[in-house]
């Protein structure tokens, strides 16, 4: 994995920041917000109250929206970079 990442960094040089930004916006939101809340909700939904279910749903929606916004901003910056 490290060799693959290093190879992509060498090949794409200036564009590597955009690749990592896409990776970070998708992977970061999934790992930080969506998966923990979804797993917590799946395993404990019958044992917890409405407040905790609402919190988990909020975190899932927040992660999805954050990931979409991150991808959109990165794609917009890529288009600007490649257009000039």
Backbone as a printed PyTorch tensor [residue, N CA C, xyz], in Angstrom:
tensor([[[  0.8260,  -1.1900,   0.0000],
         [  0.0000,   0.0000,   0.0000],
         [  0.8760,   1.2610,   0.0000]],

        [[  1.9370,   1.2230,   0.7780],
         [  2.8380,   2.3740,   0.8380],
         [  3.5510,   2.5630,  -0.4960]],

        [[  3.9860,   1.4720,  -1.1070],
         [  4.6630,   1.5520,  -2.4010],
         [  3.6950,   2.0690,  -3.4700]],

        [[  2.4640,   1.6110,  -3.4340],
         [  1.4620,   2.0860,  -4.3880],
         [  1.2130,   3.5820,  -4.2190]],

        [[  1.0810,   4.0260,  -3.0000],
         [  0.8620,   5.4540,  -2.7360],
         [  2.0660,   6.2790,  -3.1840]],

        [[  3.2630,   5.7870,  -2.9040],
         [  4.4700,   6.4940,  -3.3290],
         [  4.5670,   6.5480,  -4.8500]],

        [[  4.2020,   5.4780,  -5.5230],
         [  4.2280,   5.4590,  -6.9830],
         [  3.2340,   6.4570,  -7.5610]],

        [[  2.0360,   6.4970,  -7.0130],
         [  1.0330,   7.4650,  -7.4730],
         [  1.5250,   8.8850,  -7.2150]],

        [[  2.1770,   9.1170,  -6.0910],
         [  2.7000,  10.4460,  -5.7730],
         [  3.7750,  10.8720,  -6.7660]],

        [[  4.6210,   9.9460,  -7.1600],
         [  5.6910,  10.2730,  -8.1060],
         [  5.1170,  10.5120,  -9.5050]],

        [[  4.1620,   9.6900,  -9.8990],
         [  3.6010,   9.8040, -11.2430],
         [  2.7670,  11.0760, -11.3910]],

        [[  1.9420,  11.3860, -10.4070],
         [  1.0220,  12.5060, -10.5430],
         [  1.5220,  13.8090,  -9.9370]],

        [[  2.6260,  13.8310,  -9.2720],
         [  3.2840,  14.9850,  -8.6530],
         [  2.3230,  16.0830,  -8.1900]],

        [[  1.9720,  17.0240,  -9.0510],
         [  1.1590,  18.1770,  -8.6480],
         [ -0.2980,  17.7990,  -8.3720]],

        [[ -0.7970,  16.7700,  -9.0100],
         [ -2.1870,  16.3710,  -8.8420],
         [ -2.3830,  15.4250,  -7.6540]],

        [[ -1.3180,  14.9960,  -7.0120],
         [ -1.4250,  14.0560,  -5.9000],
         [ -2.2090,  14.6480,  -4.7320]],

        [[ -2.1190,  15.9490,  -4.5470],
         [ -2.8700,  16.5990,  -3.4630],
         [ -4.3720,  16.4280,  -3.6780]],

        [[ -4.8120,  16.4780,  -4.9140],
         [ -6.2320,  16.2970,  -5.2040],
         [ -6.6640,  14.8550,  -4.9710]],

        [[ -5.7960,  13.9210,  -5.3300],
         [ -6.1110,  12.5100,  -5.0940],
         [ -6.2530,  12.2510,  -3.5950]],

        [[ -5.3520,  12.7680,  -2.8190],
         [ -5.4210,  12.5850,  -1.3670],
         [ -6.5860,  13.3440,  -0.7480]],

        [[ -6.9370,  14.4800,  -1.3140],
         [ -8.1030,  15.2200,  -0.8060],
         [ -9.3850,  14.4280,  -1.0420]],

        [[ -9.5070,  13.8000,  -2.2090],
         [-10.6650,  12.9490,  -2.4680],
         [-10.6820,  11.7540,  -1.5230]],

        [[ -9.5250,  11.1510,  -1.3590],
         [ -9.4060,  10.0110,  -0.4480],
         [ -9.7660,  10.4180,   0.9810]],

        [[ -9.2970,  11.5640,   1.4120],
         [ -9.5730,  12.0400,   2.7650],
         [-11.0210,  12.4020,   2.9770]],

        [[-11.6370,  13.0420,   1.9760],
         [-13.0330,  13.4230,   2.1810],
         [-13.9640,  12.2290,   2.1860]],

        [[-13.6560,  11.2420,   1.3940],
         [-14.5180,  10.0520,   1.3860],
         [-14.1800,   9.1510,   2.5720]],

        [[-12.9130,   8.7770,   2.6810],
         [-12.5060,   7.8480,   3.7390],
         [-12.6200,   8.4200,   5.1320]],

        [[-12.2680,   9.6890,   5.2720],
         [-12.3300,  10.3110,   6.5910],
         [-13.7370,  10.4210,   7.1320]],

        [[-14.6580,  10.8200,   6.2770],
         [-16.0390,  10.9420,   6.7480],
         [-16.6460,   9.5810,   7.0610]],

        [[-16.2840,   8.5780,   6.2660],
         [-16.8160,   7.2380,   6.5270],
         [-16.2500,   6.6860,   7.8340]],

        [[-14.9380,   6.8000,   8.0190],
         [-14.3090,   6.2280,   9.2150],
         [-14.5810,   7.0160,  10.4910]],

        [[-14.7550,   8.3190,  10.3710],
         [-14.9170,   9.1320,  11.5760],
         [-16.3650,   9.2960,  12.0100]],

        [[-17.2800,   9.3580,  11.0600],
         [-18.6630,   9.6600,  11.4110],
         [-19.6350,   8.5320,  11.0910]],

        [[-19.5940,   8.0300,   9.8760],
         [-20.6460,   7.1300,   9.4130],
         [-20.5480,   5.7490,  10.0490]],

        [[-19.3970,   5.0950,   9.9290],
         [-19.2760,   3.7220,  10.4420],
         [-19.4840,   3.5960,  11.9510]],

        [[-18.8430,   4.4320,  12.7750],
         [-19.0740,   4.2620,  14.2170],
         [-20.5420,   4.4410,  14.6120]],

        [[-21.1870,   5.4530,  14.0400],
         [-22.5940,   5.6840,  14.3810],
         [-23.4800,   4.5600,  13.8470]],

        [[-23.1950,   4.0720,  12.6430],
         [-24.0040,   2.9960,  12.0740],
         [-23.8310,   1.6950,  12.8560]],

        [[-22.6100,   1.4040,  13.2570],
         [-22.3630,   0.1910,  14.0470],
         [-23.0370,   0.2990,  15.4130]],

        [[-22.9120,   1.4630,  16.0550],
         [-23.5570,   1.6640,  17.3510],
         [-25.0670,   1.5170,  17.2300]],

        [[-25.6140,   2.0910,  16.1760],
         [-27.0550,   2.0080,  15.9500],
         [-27.4910,   0.5740,  15.6600]],

        [[-26.7070,  -0.1480,  14.8870],
         [-27.0770,  -1.5230,  14.5270],
         [-27.0610,  -2.4560,  15.7360]],

        [[-26.0910,  -2.2750,  16.6240],
         [-25.9510,  -3.2000,  17.7430],
         [-26.7990,  -2.8340,  18.9560]],

        [[-27.1780,  -1.5690,  19.0950],
         [-27.8540,  -1.1590,  20.3290],
         [-29.1950,  -0.4610,  20.1150]],

        [[-29.7680,  -0.5300,  18.9120],
         [-30.9810,   0.2570,  18.6520],
         [-32.1720,  -0.1550,  19.5130]],

        [[-32.2030,  -1.3910,  19.9940],
         [-33.3220,  -1.8250,  20.8270],
         [-33.0970,  -1.5390,  22.3190]],

        [[-31.8760,  -1.1540,  22.6740],
         [-31.5390,  -0.9410,  24.0740],
         [-31.3930,   0.5300,  24.4500]],

        [[-31.2600,   1.4140,  23.4620],
         [-30.9920,   2.8220,  23.7580],
         [-32.2390,   3.6640,  23.5230]],

        [[-32.1870,   4.8750,  24.0290],
         [-33.3300,   5.7730,  23.9040],
         [-33.3470,   6.5270,  22.5880]],

        [[-34.3910,   7.3170,  22.4490],
         [-34.6120,   8.0900,  21.2230],
         [-33.5000,   9.1110,  21.0120]],

        [[-32.9860,   9.7090,  22.0950],
         [-31.9250,  10.7020,  21.9770],
         [-30.6880,  10.1060,  21.3120]],

        [[-30.2820,   8.9260,  21.7180],
         [-29.0800,   8.3040,  21.1630],
         [-29.3040,   7.8340,  19.7290]],

        [[-30.5100,   7.3910,  19.4190],
         [-30.8250,   7.0320,  18.0350],
         [-30.7690,   8.2830,  17.1530]],

        [[-31.3100,   9.3810,  17.6420],
         [-31.2530,  10.6460,  16.9050],
         [-29.8340,  11.1310,  16.7160]],

        [[-29.0050,  10.9750,  17.7590],
         [-27.5990,  11.3720,  17.6680],
         [-26.8780,  10.5690,  16.6010]],

        [[-27.1140,   9.2670,  16.5750],
         [-26.4640,   8.4150,  15.5830],
         [-26.9210,   8.7630,  14.1660]],

        [[-28.1980,   9.0110,  13.9980],
         [-28.7080,   9.3890,  12.6720],
         [-28.1290,  10.7370,  12.2530]],

        [[-28.0360,  11.6780,  13.1920],
         [-27.4230,  12.9770,  12.8900],
         [-25.9750,  12.8070,  12.4520]],

        [[-25.2030,  11.9700,  13.1510],
         [-23.8070,  11.7570,  12.7860],
         [-23.6670,  11.1020,  11.4090]],

        [[-24.5520,  10.1800,  11.0930],
         [-24.5120,   9.5370,   9.7810],
         [-24.8040,  10.5640,   8.6790]],

        [[-25.8430,  11.3650,   8.8810],
         [-26.1910,  12.3890,   7.8870],
         [-25.0840,  13.4280,   7.7820]],

        [[-24.5200,  13.8310,   8.9170],
         [-23.4280,  14.8060,   8.9210],
         [-22.2210,  14.2650,   8.1570]],

        [[-21.8920,  12.9970,   8.3450],
         [-20.7780,  12.3810,   7.6290],
         [-21.0200,  12.3070,   6.1400]],

        [[-22.2390,  11.9620,   5.7500],
         [-22.5660,  11.8960,   4.3220],
         [-22.4860,  13.2820,   3.6870]],

        [[-23.0750,  14.2690,   4.3360],
         [-23.0430,  15.6370,   3.8010],
         [-21.6070,  16.1630,   3.7690]],

        [[-20.8440,  15.9200,   4.8210],
         [-19.4500,  16.3580,   4.8460],
         [-18.6180,  15.7130,   3.7510]],

        [[-18.8280,  14.4390,   3.5160],
         [-18.1080,  13.7550,   2.4440],
         [-18.4650,  14.3030,   1.0780]],

        [[-19.7550,  14.5660,   0.8610],
         [-20.1920,  15.1180,  -0.4220],
         [-19.6300,  16.5200,  -0.6330]],

        [[-19.6640,  17.3370,   0.4040],
         [-19.1220,  18.6980,   0.2950],
         [-17.6160,  18.6540,   0.0350]],

        [[-16.9090,  17.7780,   0.7320],
         [-15.4670,  17.6450,   0.5090],
         [-15.1340,  17.2200,  -0.9070]],

        [[-15.8790,  16.2640,  -1.4370],
         [-15.6550,  15.8220,  -2.8200],
         [-15.9850,  16.9420,  -3.7970]],

        [[-17.0900,  17.6520,  -3.5500],
         [-17.4860,  18.7370,  -4.4560],
         [-16.4450,  19.8490,  -4.4900]],

        [[-15.9320,  20.2310,  -3.3320],
         [-14.9150,  21.2880,  -3.2790],
         [-13.6370,  20.8300,  -3.9710]],

        [[-13.2460,  19.5880,  -3.7590],
         [-12.0370,  19.0720,  -4.3910],
         [-12.1890,  19.0140,  -5.9050]],

        [[-13.3290,  18.5470,  -6.3850],
         [-13.5600,  18.4880,  -7.8340],
         [-13.5690,  19.8950,  -8.4260]],

        [[-14.1810,  20.8440,  -7.7200],
         [-14.1880,  22.2260,  -8.1970],
         [-12.7690,  22.7750,  -8.3050]],

        [[-11.9360,  22.5170,  -7.3160],
         [-10.5490,  22.9760,  -7.3560],
         [ -9.7590,  22.2740,  -8.4580]],

        [[-10.0430,  20.9910,  -8.6920],
         [ -9.3720,  20.2670,  -9.7700],
         [ -9.7270,  20.8720, -11.1250]],

        [[-10.9940,  21.1980, -11.3270],
         [-11.4250,  21.7810, -12.5880],
         [-10.7520,  23.1320, -12.7930]],

        [[-10.6800,  23.9520, -11.7580],
         [-10.0110,  25.2460, -11.8570],
         [ -8.5290,  25.0740, -12.1770]],

        [[ -7.8770,  24.1080, -11.5400],
         [ -6.4550,  23.8660, -11.7430],
         [ -6.1790,  23.4140, -13.1730]],

        [[ -6.9810,  22.5030, -13.6710],
         [ -6.7390,  21.9520, -14.9950],
         [ -7.1980,  22.8920, -16.1070]],

        [[ -8.1320,  23.7960, -15.8070],
         [ -8.5880,  24.7560, -16.8060],
         [ -7.5430,  25.8480, -17.0630]],

        [[ -6.7410,  26.1520, -16.0600],
         [ -5.7380,  27.2060, -16.2450],
         [ -4.3760,  26.6730, -16.6060]]])
